[in-house]
Amino acid sequence: MAEQYVNPFDDPENQFIVLINHHGQYSLWPEFKQTPSGWKQTFGPSGKQDCIEHIEANWQDIRV
């Protein structure tokens, strides 16, 4: 049987980090992936839910 692809954002085994860019926008990112250019780590590594809660508590207006 062939291996099935699992999206890294859906894998409950992964740890995540929270990134922020120069616009103050946040992103959830798998810990094992290299941080993209222009982003810096602001929280984690931690579980996905902890990272989501950090984003919700710190990103006051997601329309920006």
C-alpha positions as CSV (number, residue, x, y, z in Angstrom):
1,M,0.0,0.0,0.0
2,A,1.3,3.5,-0.9
3,E,2.1,6.0,1.7
4,Q,-0.5,8.8,2.0
5,Y,0.6,12.4,2.1
6,V,-0.2,14.1,5.4
7,N,-0.3,17.9,5.4
8,P,2.3,19.1,8.0
9,F,-0.4,21.4,9.4
10,D,-2.7,18.5,10.0
11,D,-0.2,16.1,11.6
12,P,-0.9,16.0,15.4
13,E,2.7,14.8,16.0
14,N,4.2,18.1,14.7
15,Q,5.4,21.0,16.9
16,F,4.8,24.5,15.5
17,I,6.2,27.9,15.8
18,V,4.5,31.3,15.4
19,L,6.1,33.7,13.0
20,I,5.7,37.4,12.5
21,N,6.6,39.6,9.5
22,H,7.5,43.3,9.3
23,H,3.7,44.1,8.7
24,G,2.9,42.6,12.1
25,Q,1.1,39.6,10.5
26,Y,1.4,36.2,12.2
27,S,1.8,32.8,10.7
28,L,1.6,29.2,12.1
29,W,4.6,27.2,10.8
30,P,5.8,23.6,11.3
31,E,8.9,23.6,13.5
32,F,10.8,21.3,11.1
33,K,10.5,23.7,8.1
34,Q,13.0,26.5,7.6
35,T,11.7,29.9,8.5
36,P,10.9,31.9,5.3
37,S,12.8,35.0,4.5
38,G,11.3,38.1,6.1
39,W,9.7,36.3,9.0
40,K,11.0,35.8,12.6
41,Q,10.0,33.4,15.3
42,T,7.9,34.9,18.1
43,F,6.6,31.8,20.0
44,G,7.2,28.1,20.2
45,P,7.9,25.5,19.5
46,S,4.7,24.2,21.0
47,G,1.6,22.3,20.1
48,K,-0.7,23.6,17.4
49,Q,-3.4,24.8,19.7
50,D,-1.0,26.7,22.0
51,C,0.3,28.5,18.9
52,I,-3.1,29.4,17.7
53,E,-4.0,30.7,21.1
54,H,-0.8,32.8,21.1
55,I,-1.8,34.3,17.7
56,E,-5.3,35.0,18.8
57,A,-4.1,36.8,21.9
58,N,-1.4,38.9,20.1
59,W,-2.7,39.7,16.7
60,Q,-5.3,42.3,17.6
61,D,-6.6,43.1,14.1
62,I,-6.1,40.4,11.5
63,R,-7.3,42.7,8.7
64,V,-4.0,44.6,8.8
